[in-house]
Amino acid sequence: MEAKAKAMYVRISPRKADRVLRLIRGLPVDRAQEVLALTTRPISREIGKILKSAVANATNVGKDDEKQKRVAVEELRVRQAVAGAGPTMKRFLPRAQGRATPILKRSAHITIVVGDGKKKA
C-alpha cells in the first residue's frame, strides 16, 4: 500500500529542497519526522507538512478504497521523496551603464510517497 502527497509551486529551488529530502529517504515515518524537526533549514517545515499529509492519506481509507486495508503508522516508510523543477520567475536587476542582470526565482514541486514494507502487487 502506497500513499502520495504533493506540494506544487513551493518557492525554493529544487536543489535546496533535495538537500533536506535526502535526509529522510528510506527512513521510517516517525524517524523522518524527528529528523525534519531537528533540521535547521527553513524548507524542513514545509516538507514536514507534506510528509504529514502523505501519512494521513495512507491511514485514512475512503469508501472507494474498501479493498485496501488500513495501515498502521509504525509500518510506514518514506519510499520516495523527490523535488522537481517548477516554473521559474524571471526578474531583472538594473546595473551600471544601462545594463540589466537577470535574476531567476526558482520554484519546486515536492512529492513524497510513503508505503509499508511490502511490495506493490
DABELSUL-V199009 format. One record per pair of residues at least 6 apart in sequence whose C-alpha atoms are under 7 Angstrom apart, sorted by sequence separation. I is the first residue (numbers start at 1). J is the second residue. If there is no record, write none. Layout:
BEGIN
i=I j=J
i=I j=J
END
This chain:
BEGIN
i=94 j=100
i=95 j=101
i=93 j=100
i=94 j=101
i=24 j=32
i=36 j=44
i=92 j=100
i=93 j=101
i=61 j=70
i=92 j=101
i=93 j=102
i=92 j=102
i=93 j=103
i=59 j=70
i=91 j=102
i=92 j=103
i=36 j=48
i=59 j=71
i=90 j=102
i=91 j=103
i=58 j=71
i=59 j=72
i=90 j=103
i=91 j=104
i=90 j=104
i=33 j=48
i=89 j=104
i=90 j=105
i=88 j=104
i=89 j=105
i=88 j=105
i=89 j=106
i=88 j=106
i=87 j=106
i=88 j=107
i=87 j=107
i=86 j=107
i=85 j=107
i=86 j=108
i=85 j=108
i=86 j=109
i=20 j=44
i=84 j=108
i=85 j=109
i=83 j=108
i=84 j=109
i=17 j=43
i=83 j=109
i=84 j=110
i=83 j=110
i=82 j=110
i=83 j=111
i=82 j=111
i=81 j=111
i=82 j=112
i=81 j=112
i=80 j=112
i=81 j=113
i=80 j=113
i=79 j=113
i=80 j=114
i=78 j=113
i=79 j=114
i=78 j=114
i=79 j=115
i=77 j=114
i=78 j=115
i=76 j=114
i=77 j=115
i=76 j=115
i=77 j=116
i=76 j=116
i=75 j=116
i=7 j=50
i=6 j=50
i=5 j=50
i=29 j=76
i=5 j=53
i=28 j=76
i=29 j=77
i=5 j=54
i=28 j=77
i=29 j=78
i=4 j=54
i=27 j=77
i=28 j=78
i=3 j=54
i=26 j=77
i=27 j=78
i=26 j=78
i=25 j=78
i=26 j=79
i=3 j=57
i=24 j=78
i=25 j=79
i=3 j=58
i=25 j=80
i=2 j=58
i=25 j=81
i=54 j=112
i=54 j=113
i=55 j=114
i=21 j=81
i=54 j=114
i=51 j=112
i=50 j=112
i=18 j=82
i=18 j=83
i=17 j=83
i=14 j=83
i=14 j=84
i=14 j=85
i=9 j=86
i=13 j=106
i=14 j=107
i=12 j=106
i=13 j=107
i=14 j=108
i=11 j=106
i=12 j=107
i=13 j=108
i=11 j=107
i=12 j=108
i=10 j=107
i=11 j=108
i=9 j=107
i=10 j=108
i=9 j=108
i=10 j=109
i=8 j=108
i=9 j=109
i=8 j=109
i=7 j=109
i=8 j=110
i=7 j=110
i=6 j=110
i=7 j=111
i=6 j=111
i=5 j=111
i=6 j=112
i=5 j=112
i=4 j=112
i=5 j=113
i=4 j=113
i=3 j=113
i=4 j=114
i=2 j=113
i=3 j=114
i=2 j=114
i=3 j=115
i=2 j=115
i=1 j=115
i=2 j=116
i=1 j=116
i=1 j=120
END
